[in-house]
Amino acid sequence: MASVPFVWSEYLNATRSWPVPPSAFSAAGIARQVSLFRRGAKLEAVDARNPALVRVATIADAVGRQVKVSQ
């Protein structure tokens, strides 16, 4: 059985779709987002093991919308 080569432009036309711009996958696009969280800043965080406790936590890292919190 001979396989038919896949052609993106034909697929997009057949499905009436359009490609996502390359900038949507760019790591630089993520870095441009400004985060108000700063490394070393303190905040209150609910303890995952005991939700009745609120503890002091520290921002370990912040990149775009992602924030890494440590104890």
PDB file of N, CA, C and O in Angstrom, chain B, residues numbered from 101:
ATOM      1  N   MET B 101       0.848  -1.171   0.000  1.00  0.00           N
ATOM      2  CA  MET B 101       0.000   0.000   0.000  1.00  0.00           C
ATOM      3  C   MET B 101       0.896   1.237   0.000  1.00  0.00           C
ATOM      4  O   MET B 101       1.718   1.399   0.902  1.00  0.00           O
ATOM      5  N   ALA B 102       0.755   2.090  -0.974  1.00  0.00           N
ATOM      6  CA  ALA B 102       1.556   3.303  -1.074  1.00  0.00           C
ATOM      7  C   ALA B 102       0.948   4.383  -0.174  1.00  0.00           C
ATOM      8  O   ALA B 102      -0.266   4.589  -0.159  1.00  0.00           O
ATOM      9  N   SER B 103       1.796   5.048   0.555  1.00  0.00           N
ATOM     10  CA  SER B 103       1.292   6.111   1.428  1.00  0.00           C
ATOM     11  C   SER B 103       1.284   7.442   0.679  1.00  0.00           C
ATOM     12  O   SER B 103       2.153   7.731  -0.144  1.00  0.00           O
ATOM     13  N   VAL B 104       0.281   8.223   0.994  1.00  0.00           N
ATOM     14  CA  VAL B 104       0.143   9.540   0.376  1.00  0.00           C
ATOM     15  C   VAL B 104       0.858  10.546   1.272  1.00  0.00           C
ATOM     16  O   VAL B 104       0.619  10.567   2.480  1.00  0.00           O
ATOM     17  N   PRO B 105       1.732  11.382   0.707  1.00  0.00           N
ATOM     18  CA  PRO B 105       2.444  12.348   1.550  1.00  0.00           C
ATOM     19  C   PRO B 105       1.483  13.382   2.139  1.00  0.00           C
ATOM     20  O   PRO B 105       0.546  13.828   1.477  1.00  0.00           O
ATOM     21  N   PHE B 106       1.729  13.746   3.374  1.00  0.00           N
ATOM     22  CA  PHE B 106       0.898  14.731   4.066  1.00  0.00           C
ATOM     23  C   PHE B 106       1.381  16.124   3.678  1.00  0.00           C
ATOM     24  O   PHE B 106       2.576  16.414   3.740  1.00  0.00           O
ATOM     25  N   VAL B 107       0.446  16.981   3.279  1.00  0.00           N
ATOM     26  CA  VAL B 107       0.777  18.352   2.894  1.00  0.00           C
ATOM     27  C   VAL B 107      -0.069  19.293   3.749  1.00  0.00           C
ATOM     28  O   VAL B 107      -1.298  19.291   3.665  1.00  0.00           O
ATOM     29  N   TRP B 108       0.605  20.097   4.572  1.00  0.00           N
ATOM     30  CA  TRP B 108      -0.110  20.975   5.494  1.00  0.00           C
ATOM     31  C   TRP B 108      -1.055  21.922   4.777  1.00  0.00           C
ATOM     32  O   TRP B 108      -2.198  22.083   5.205  1.00  0.00           O
ATOM     33  N   SER B 109      -0.615  22.547   3.709  1.00  0.00           N
ATOM     34  CA  SER B 109      -1.472  23.524   3.020  1.00  0.00           C
ATOM     35  C   SER B 109      -2.761  22.878   2.520  1.00  0.00           C
ATOM     36  O   SER B 109      -3.824  23.495   2.585  1.00  0.00           O
ATOM     37  N   GLU B 110      -2.681  21.646   2.023  1.00  0.00           N
ATOM     38  CA  GLU B 110      -3.884  20.942   1.568  1.00  0.00           C
ATOM     39  C   GLU B 110      -4.807  20.614   2.749  1.00  0.00           C
ATOM     40  O   GLU B 110      -6.027  20.748   2.647  1.00  0.00           O
ATOM     41  N   TYR B 111      -4.218  20.186   3.858  1.00  0.00           N
ATOM     42  CA  TYR B 111      -5.001  19.870   5.053  1.00  0.00           C
ATOM     43  C   TYR B 111      -5.726  21.114   5.561  1.00  0.00           C
ATOM     44  O   TYR B 111      -6.914  21.057   5.882  1.00  0.00           O
ATOM     45  N   LEU B 112      -5.010  22.242   5.635  1.00  0.00           N
ATOM     46  CA  LEU B 112      -5.622  23.471   6.119  1.00  0.00           C
ATOM     47  C   LEU B 112      -6.762  23.921   5.216  1.00  0.00           C
ATOM     48  O   LEU B 112      -7.798  24.372   5.703  1.00  0.00           O
ATOM     49  N   ASN B 113      -6.579  23.801   3.914  1.00  0.00           N
ATOM     50  CA  ASN B 113      -7.657  24.152   2.975  1.00  0.00           C
ATOM     51  C   ASN B 113      -8.844  23.214   3.126  1.00  0.00           C
ATOM     52  O   ASN B 113      -9.990  23.664   3.130  1.00  0.00           O
ATOM     53  N   ALA B 114      -8.590  21.927   3.250  1.00  0.00           N
ATOM     54  CA  ALA B 114      -9.666  20.940   3.355  1.00  0.00           C
ATOM     55  C   ALA B 114     -10.475  21.113   4.643  1.00  0.00           C
ATOM     56  O   ALA B 114     -11.682  20.870   4.655  1.00  0.00           O
ATOM     57  N   THR B 115      -9.822  21.529   5.717  1.00  0.00           N
ATOM     58  CA  THR B 115     -10.501  21.681   7.007  1.00  0.00           C
ATOM     59  C   THR B 115     -10.914  23.121   7.292  1.00  0.00           C
ATOM     60  O   THR B 115     -11.445  23.428   8.360  1.00  0.00           O
ATOM     61  N   ARG B 116     -10.665  23.999   6.323  1.00  0.00           N
ATOM     62  CA  ARG B 116     -10.960  25.431   6.478  1.00  0.00           C
ATOM     63  C   ARG B 116     -10.318  25.977   7.748  1.00  0.00           C
ATOM     64  O   ARG B 116     -10.949  26.699   8.520  1.00  0.00           O
ATOM     65  N   SER B 117      -9.063  25.623   7.947  1.00  0.00           N
ATOM     66  CA  SER B 117      -8.302  26.031   9.127  1.00  0.00           C
ATOM     67  C   SER B 117      -7.179  26.964   8.720  1.00  0.00           C
ATOM     68  O   SER B 117      -6.930  27.177   7.533  1.00  0.00           O
ATOM     69  N   TRP B 118      -6.512  27.511   9.702  1.00  0.00           N
ATOM     70  CA  TRP B 118      -5.325  28.312   9.444  1.00  0.00           C
ATOM     71  C   TRP B 118      -4.292  27.964  10.508  1.00  0.00           C
ATOM     72  O   TRP B 118      -4.651  27.553  11.611  1.00  0.00           O
ATOM     73  N   PRO B 119      -3.032  28.124  10.190  1.00  0.00           N
ATOM     74  CA  PRO B 119      -1.988  27.741  11.146  1.00  0.00           C
ATOM     75  C   PRO B 119      -1.851  28.763  12.276  1.00  0.00           C
ATOM     76  O   PRO B 119      -2.142  29.947  12.107  1.00  0.00           O
ATOM     77  N   VAL B 120      -1.411  28.282  13.404  1.00  0.00           N
ATOM     78  CA  VAL B 120      -1.102  29.158  14.527  1.00  0.00           C
ATOM     79  C   VAL B 120       0.211  29.863  14.193  1.00  0.00           C
ATOM     80  O   VAL B 120       1.127  29.219  13.681  1.00  0.00           O
ATOM     81  N   PRO B 121       0.332  31.153  14.463  1.00  0.00           N
ATOM     82  CA  PRO B 121       1.580  31.839  14.140  1.00  0.00           C
ATOM     83  C   PRO B 121       2.740  31.288  14.967  1.00  0.00           C
ATOM     84  O   PRO B 121       2.546  30.899  16.118  1.00  0.00           O
ATOM     85  N   PRO B 122       3.930  31.252  14.397  1.00  0.00           N
ATOM     86  CA  PRO B 122       5.099  30.725  15.124  1.00  0.00           C
ATOM     87  C   PRO B 122       5.346  31.423  16.456  1.00  0.00           C
ATOM     88  O   PRO B 122       5.890  30.815  17.378  1.00  0.00           O
ATOM     89  N   SER B 123       4.961  32.672  16.570  1.00  0.00           N
ATOM     90  CA  SER B 123       5.189  33.404  17.822  1.00  0.00           C
ATOM     91  C   SER B 123       4.426  32.790  18.998  1.00  0.00           C
ATOM     92  O   SER B 123       4.785  33.015  20.154  1.00  0.00           O
ATOM     93  N   ALA B 124       3.377  32.017  18.710  1.00  0.00           N
ATOM     94  CA  ALA B 124       2.623  31.373  19.787  1.00  0.00           C
ATOM     95  C   ALA B 124       3.444  30.299  20.484  1.00  0.00           C
ATOM     96  O   ALA B 124       3.139  29.934  21.620  1.00  0.00           O
ATOM     97  N   PHE B 125       4.473  29.791  19.831  1.00  0.00           N
ATOM     98  CA  PHE B 125       5.300  28.738  20.394  1.00  0.00           C
ATOM     99  C   PHE B 125       6.661  29.247  20.844  1.00  0.00           C
ATOM    100  O   PHE B 125       7.523  28.459  21.235  1.00  0.00           O
ATOM    101  N   SER B 126       6.855  30.528  20.793  1.00  0.00           N
ATOM    102  CA  SER B 126       8.149  31.116  21.101  1.00  0.00           C
ATOM    103  C   SER B 126       8.362  31.221  22.601  1.00  0.00           C
ATOM    104  O   SER B 126       7.482  31.691  23.321  1.00  0.00           O
ATOM    105  N   ALA B 127       9.513  30.791  23.074  1.00  0.00           N
ATOM    106  CA  ALA B 127       9.855  30.961  24.488  1.00  0.00           C
ATOM    107  C   ALA B 127      10.000  32.440  24.798  1.00  0.00           C
ATOM    108  O   ALA B 127       9.761  32.861  25.930  1.00  0.00           O
ATOM    109  N   ALA B 128      10.389  33.235  23.808  1.00  0.00           N
ATOM    110  CA  ALA B 128      10.515  34.677  24.010  1.00  0.00           C
ATOM    111  C   ALA B 128       9.162  35.301  24.311  1.00  0.00           C
ATOM    112  O   ALA B 128       9.086  36.282  25.050  1.00  0.00           O
ATOM    113  N   GLY B 129       8.090  34.743  23.746  1.00  0.00           N
ATOM    114  CA  GLY B 129       6.753  35.250  24.008  1.00  0.00           C
ATOM    115  C   GLY B 129       6.375  35.097  25.465  1.00  0.00           C
ATOM    116  O   GLY B 129       5.670  35.944  26.014  1.00  0.00           O
ATOM    117  N   ILE B 130       6.829  34.035  26.096  1.00  0.00           N
ATOM    118  CA  ILE B 130       6.559  33.805  27.518  1.00  0.00           C
ATOM    119  C   ILE B 130       7.378  34.770  28.362  1.00  0.00           C
ATOM    120  O   ILE B 130       6.876  35.322  29.341  1.00  0.00           O
ATOM    121  N   ALA B 131       8.627  34.973  27.988  1.00  0.00           N
ATOM    122  CA  ALA B 131       9.511  35.839  28.768  1.00  0.00           C
ATOM    123  C   ALA B 131       9.037  37.289  28.761  1.00  0.00           C
ATOM    124  O   ALA B 131       9.365  38.040  29.679  1.00  0.00           O
ATOM    125  N   ARG B 132       8.275  37.700  27.751  1.00  0.00           N
ATOM    126  CA  ARG B 132       7.802  39.076  27.674  1.00  0.00           C
ATOM    127  C   ARG B 132       6.714  39.381  28.689  1.00  0.00           C
ATOM    128  O   ARG B 132       6.470  40.548  28.994  1.00  0.00           O
ATOM    129  N   GLN B 133       6.067  38.372  29.212  1.00  0.00           N
ATOM    130  CA  GLN B 133       5.021  38.605  30.192  1.00  0.00           C
ATOM    131  C   GLN B 133       5.649  39.088  31.495  1.00  0.00           C
ATOM    132  O   GLN B 133       6.607  38.492  31.987  1.00  0.00           O
ATOM    133  N   VAL B 134       5.118  40.149  32.040  1.00  0.00           N
ATOM    134  CA  VAL B 134       5.664  40.723  33.267  1.00  0.00           C
ATOM    135  C   VAL B 134       4.949  40.111  34.462  1.00  0.00           C
ATOM    136  O   VAL B 134       3.719  40.087  34.519  1.00  0.00           O
ATOM    137  N   SER B 135       5.719  39.622  35.404  1.00  0.00           N
ATOM    138  CA  SER B 135       5.162  39.049  36.621  1.00  0.00           C
ATOM    139  C   SER B 135       5.402  40.018  37.765  1.00  0.00           C
ATOM    140  O   SER B 135       6.492  40.576  37.890  1.00  0.00           O
ATOM    141  N   LEU B 136       4.393  40.222  38.598  1.00  0.00           N
ATOM    142  CA  LEU B 136       4.562  41.083  39.765  1.00  0.00           C
ATOM    143  C   LEU B 136       5.188  40.339  40.934  1.00  0.00           C
ATOM    144  O   LEU B 136       5.554  40.952  41.936  1.00  0.00           O
ATOM    145  N   PHE B 137       5.315  39.004  40.809  1.00  0.00           N
ATOM    146  CA  PHE B 137       5.974  38.216  41.834  1.00  0.00           C
ATOM    147  C   PHE B 137       7.486  38.340  41.664  1.00  0.00           C
ATOM    148  O   PHE B 137       7.992  38.300  40.542  1.00  0.00           O
ATOM    149  N   ARG B 138       8.201  38.490  42.768  1.00  0.00           N
ATOM    150  CA  ARG B 138       9.654  38.611  42.730  1.00  0.00           C
ATOM    151  C   ARG B 138      10.285  37.517  43.589  1.00  0.00           C
ATOM    152  O   ARG B 138       9.780  37.182  44.661  1.00  0.00           O
ATOM    153  N   ARG B 139      11.394  36.968  43.102  1.00  0.00           N
ATOM    154  CA  ARG B 139      12.099  35.922  43.833  1.00  0.00           C
ATOM    155  C   ARG B 139      12.456  36.432  45.229  1.00  0.00           C
ATOM    156  O   ARG B 139      12.972  37.539  45.387  1.00  0.00           O
ATOM    157  N   GLY B 140      12.174  35.609  46.233  1.00  0.00           N
ATOM    158  CA  GLY B 140      12.474  35.967  47.618  1.00  0.00           C
ATOM    159  C   GLY B 140      11.321  36.639  48.340  1.00  0.00           C
ATOM    160  O   GLY B 140      11.369  36.779  49.562  1.00  0.00           O
ATOM    161  N   ALA B 141      10.295  37.055  47.631  1.00  0.00           N
ATOM    162  CA  ALA B 141       9.148  37.705  48.267  1.00  0.00           C
ATOM    163  C   ALA B 141       8.396  36.697  49.132  1.00  0.00           C
ATOM    164  O   ALA B 141       8.353  35.510  48.810  1.00  0.00           O
ATOM    165  N   LYS B 142       7.816  37.161  50.206  1.00  0.00           N
ATOM    166  CA  LYS B 142       7.053  36.309  51.117  1.00  0.00           C
ATOM    167  C   LYS B 142       5.569  36.462  50.836  1.00  0.00           C
ATOM    168  O   LYS B 142       5.107  37.531  50.440  1.00  0.00           O
ATOM    169  N   LEU B 143       4.825  35.378  51.047  1.00  0.00           N
ATOM    170  CA  LEU B 143       3.377  35.414  50.903  1.00  0.00           C
ATOM    171  C   LEU B 143       2.747  34.361  51.784  1.00  0.00           C
ATOM    172  O   LEU B 143       3.439  33.496  52.320  1.00  0.00           O
ATOM    173  N   GLU B 144       1.440  34.428  51.936  1.00  0.00           N
ATOM    174  CA  GLU B 144       0.706  33.419  52.692  1.00  0.00           C
ATOM    175  C   GLU B 144       0.251  32.335  51.737  1.00  0.00           C
ATOM    176  O   GLU B 144      -0.219  32.626  50.637  1.00  0.00           O
ATOM    177  N   ALA B 145       0.388  31.084  52.154  1.00  0.00           N
ATOM    178  CA  ALA B 145      -0.029  29.964  51.311  1.00  0.00           C
ATOM    179  C   ALA B 145      -0.738  28.920  52.168  1.00  0.00           C
ATOM    180  O   ALA B 145      -0.349  28.663  53.307  1.00  0.00           O
ATOM    181  N   VAL B 146      -1.770  28.334  51.608  1.00  0.00           N
ATOM    182  CA  VAL B 146      -2.503  27.272  52.298  1.00  0.00           C
ATOM    183  C   VAL B 146      -1.675  25.996  52.228  1.00  0.00           C
ATOM    184  O   VAL B 146      -1.186  25.626  51.161  1.00  0.00           O
ATOM    185  N   ASP B 147      -1.519  25.328  53.355  1.00  0.00           N
ATOM    186  CA  ASP B 147      -0.783  24.071  53.428  1.00  0.00           C
ATOM    187  C   ASP B 147      -1.552  23.003  52.653  1.00  0.00           C
ATOM    188  O   ASP B 147      -2.725  22.757  52.934  1.00  0.00           O
ATOM    189  N   ALA B 148      -0.899  22.372  51.681  1.00  0.00           N
ATOM    190  CA  ALA B 148      -1.567  21.370  50.849  1.00  0.00           C
ATOM    191  C   ALA B 148      -1.972  20.131  51.650  1.00  0.00           C
ATOM    192  O   ALA B 148      -2.976  19.492  51.339  1.00  0.00           O
ATOM    193  N   ARG B 149      -1.195  19.794  52.676  1.00  0.00           N
ATOM    194  CA  ARG B 149      -1.512  18.596  53.487  1.00  0.00           C
ATOM    195  C   ARG B 149      -2.590  18.854  54.530  1.00  0.00           C
ATOM    196  O   ARG B 149      -3.331  17.951  54.918  1.00  0.00           O
ATOM    197  N   ASN B 150      -2.664  20.124  54.982  1.00  0.00           N
ATOM    198  CA  ASN B 150      -3.649  20.480  56.001  1.00  0.00           C
ATOM    199  C   ASN B 150      -4.232  21.846  55.636  1.00  0.00           C
ATOM    200  O   ASN B 150      -3.711  22.874  56.070  1.00  0.00           O
ATOM    201  N   PRO B 151      -5.300  21.867  54.849  1.00  0.00           N
ATOM    202  CA  PRO B 151      -5.862  23.132  54.358  1.00  0.00           C
ATOM    203  C   PRO B 151      -6.317  24.101  55.452  1.00  0.00           C
ATOM    204  O   PRO B 151      -6.600  25.262  55.156  1.00  0.00           O
ATOM    205  N   ALA B 152      -6.393  23.655  56.699  1.00  0.00           N
ATOM    206  CA  ALA B 152      -6.775  24.547  57.787  1.00  0.00           C
ATOM    207  C   ALA B 152      -5.607  25.455  58.185  1.00  0.00           C
ATOM    208  O   ALA B 152      -5.810  26.455  58.875  1.00  0.00           O
ATOM    209  N   LEU B 153      -4.396  25.117  57.759  1.00  0.00           N
ATOM    210  CA  LEU B 153      -3.214  25.909  58.105  1.00  0.00           C
ATOM    211  C   LEU B 153      -2.829  26.854  56.970  1.00  0.00           C
ATOM    212  O   LEU B 153      -2.871  26.494  55.794  1.00  0.00           O
ATOM    213  N   VAL B 154      -2.458  28.053  57.351  1.00  0.00           N
ATOM    214  CA  VAL B 154      -1.920  29.024  56.407  1.00  0.00           C
ATOM    215  C   VAL B 154      -0.490  29.290  56.852  1.00  0.00           C
ATOM    216  O   VAL B 154      -0.247  29.642  58.007  1.00  0.00           O
ATOM    217  N   ARG B 155       0.450  29.122  55.936  1.00  0.00           N
ATOM    218  CA  ARG B 155       1.870  29.247  56.275  1.00  0.00           C
ATOM    219  C   ARG B 155       2.522  30.375  55.483  1.00  0.00           C
ATOM    220  O   ARG B 155       1.986  30.850  54.482  1.00  0.00           O
ATOM    221  N   VAL B 156       3.691  30.788  55.962  1.00  0.00           N
ATOM    222  CA  VAL B 156       4.494  31.747  55.217  1.00  0.00           C
ATOM    223  C   VAL B 156       5.265  30.965  54.163  1.00  0.00           C
ATOM    224  O   VAL B 156       5.875  29.938  54.463  1.00  0.00           O
ATOM    225  N   ALA B 157       5.236  31.452  52.938  1.00  0.00           N
ATOM    226  CA  ALA B 157       5.946  30.801  51.839  1.00  0.00           C
ATOM    227  C   ALA B 157       6.818  31.850  51.144  1.00  0.00           C
ATOM    228  O   ALA B 157       6.639  33.054  51.327  1.00  0.00           O
ATOM    229  N   THR B 158       7.761  31.361  50.347  1.00  0.00           N
ATOM    230  CA  THR B 158       8.692  32.232  49.635  1.00  0.00           C
ATOM    231  C   THR B 158       8.607  31.960  48.145  1.00  0.00           C
ATOM    232  O   THR B 158       8.513  30.805  47.730  1.00  0.00           O
ATOM    233  N   ILE B 159       8.637  33.006  47.339  1.00  0.00           N
ATOM    234  CA  ILE B 159       8.678  32.846  45.887  1.00  0.00           C
ATOM    235  C   ILE B 159      10.069  32.363  45.520  1.00  0.00           C
ATOM    236  O   ILE B 159      11.047  33.087  45.708  1.00  0.00           O
ATOM    237  N   ALA B 160      10.169  31.148  44.999  1.00  0.00           N
ATOM    238  CA  ALA B 160      11.451  30.584  44.591  1.00  0.00           C
ATOM    239  C   ALA B 160      11.828  31.044  43.192  1.00  0.00           C
ATOM    240  O   ALA B 160      13.005  31.259  42.900  1.00  0.00           O
ATOM    241  N   ASP B 161      10.820  31.198  42.316  1.00  0.00           N
ATOM    242  CA  ASP B 161      11.066  31.638  40.945  1.00  0.00           C
ATOM    243  C   ASP B 161       9.746  32.072  40.328  1.00  0.00           C
ATOM    244  O   ASP B 161       8.685  31.585  40.718  1.00  0.00           O
ATOM    245  N   ALA B 162       9.808  32.978  39.376  1.00  0.00           N
ATOM    246  CA  ALA B 162       8.618  33.430  38.670  1.00  0.00           C
ATOM    247  C   ALA B 162       8.982  33.665  37.213  1.00  0.00           C
ATOM    248  O   ALA B 162       9.858  34.474  36.905  1.00  0.00           O
ATOM    249  N   VAL B 163       8.297  32.946  36.311  1.00  0.00           N
ATOM    250  CA  VAL B 163       8.514  33.095  34.870  1.00  0.00           C
ATOM    251  C   VAL B 163       7.147  33.206  34.212  1.00  0.00           C
ATOM    252  O   VAL B 163       6.361  32.258  34.237  1.00  0.00           O
ATOM    253  N   GLY B 164       6.869  34.350  33.630  1.00  0.00           N
ATOM    254  CA  GLY B 164       5.574  34.552  32.991  1.00  0.00           C
ATOM    255  C   GLY B 164       4.456  34.387  33.999  1.00  0.00           C
ATOM    256  O   GLY B 164       4.440  35.061  35.029  1.00  0.00           O
ATOM    257  N   ARG B 165       3.522  33.494  33.710  1.00  0.00           N
ATOM    258  CA  ARG B 165       2.391  33.254  34.611  1.00  0.00           C
ATOM    259  C   ARG B 165       2.682  32.155  35.618  1.00  0.00           C
ATOM    260  O   ARG B 165       1.836  31.866  36.465  1.00  0.00           O
ATOM    261  N   GLN B 166       3.851  31.534  35.553  1.00  0.00           N
ATOM    262  CA  GLN B 166       4.179  30.440  36.455  1.00  0.00           C
ATOM    263  C   GLN B 166       4.974  30.951  37.652  1.00  0.00           C
ATOM    264  O   GLN B 166       5.909  31.738  37.504  1.00  0.00           O
ATOM    265  N   VAL B 167       4.586  30.489  38.842  1.00  0.00           N
ATOM    266  CA  VAL B 167       5.256  30.890  40.071  1.00  0.00           C
ATOM    267  C   VAL B 167       5.604  29.640  40.856  1.00  0.00           C
ATOM    268  O   VAL B 167       4.737  28.806  41.118  1.00  0.00           O
ATOM    269  N   LYS B 168       6.874  29.504  41.234  1.00  0.00           N
ATOM    270  CA  LYS B 168       7.305  28.372  42.049  1.00  0.00           C
ATOM    271  C   LYS B 168       7.413  28.864  43.484  1.00  0.00           C
ATOM    272  O   LYS B 168       8.138  29.815  43.778  1.00  0.00           O
ATOM    273  N   VAL B 169       6.679  28.199  44.375  1.00  0.00           N
ATOM    274  CA  VAL B 169       6.615  28.602  45.784  1.00  0.00           C
ATOM    275  C   VAL B 169       7.313  27.548  46.623  1.00  0.00           C
ATOM    276  O   VAL B 169       7.110  26.352  46.417  1.00  0.00           O
ATOM    277  N   SER B 170       8.145  27.992  47.581  1.00  0.00           N
ATOM    278  CA  SER B 170       8.800  27.062  48.498  1.00  0.00           C
ATOM    279  C   SER B 170       8.430  27.438  49.924  1.00  0.00           C
ATOM    280  O   SER B 170       7.863  28.504  50.166  1.00  0.00           O
ATOM    281  N   GLN B 171       8.750  26.572  50.855  1.00  0.00           N
ATOM    282  CA  GLN B 171       8.408  26.821  52.278  1.00  0.00           C
ATOM    283  C   GLN B 171       9.278  27.883  52.879  1.00  0.00           C
ATOM    284  O   GLN B 171       9.126  28.212  54.055  1.00  0.00           O
TER     285      GLN B 171
END
